[in-house]
Amino acid sequence: MVRIAKERGIQTKIGRAEQIPFEDNHFDYATFHSPEEITGLLKKAGFGEFEYRQTLITASETEVEEPLKGYGEGGFVVLKAHLQ
């Protein structure tokens, strides 16, 4: 992804979310979308058979969580879909 972004002329930085590599410890150009928004866009593009997994439910820094099915409780969601 970094290579593709650079090829498109986009300035990139590599880092972890827990240690954002910016002086003021934040970034200004992030856009977040709800699972409903993404599902709607994917449906319009011809996708179906949606599956969701979520994590970051307890916000523990010492405990590893297993992803749970669905969305709505966790702070991070992964969506899987198939082109129909």
C-alpha angles and dihedrals in degrees: 000000000000090000092051092047091050091049087056092052096254117146109237138193126190118219147114123273090237090057107033108198096227127106095238093041095242141080128222106207107064122125119195124196131194121243088248092056093049092044090052092050092047092049090053088051092054102262127138143155093076123196125183133198126183137193140167090074100140097030089221115163093200103041126076111220126209111228115256126217117257131015139259101081104057133071094228128045132189118200124201121194139166127225106243 
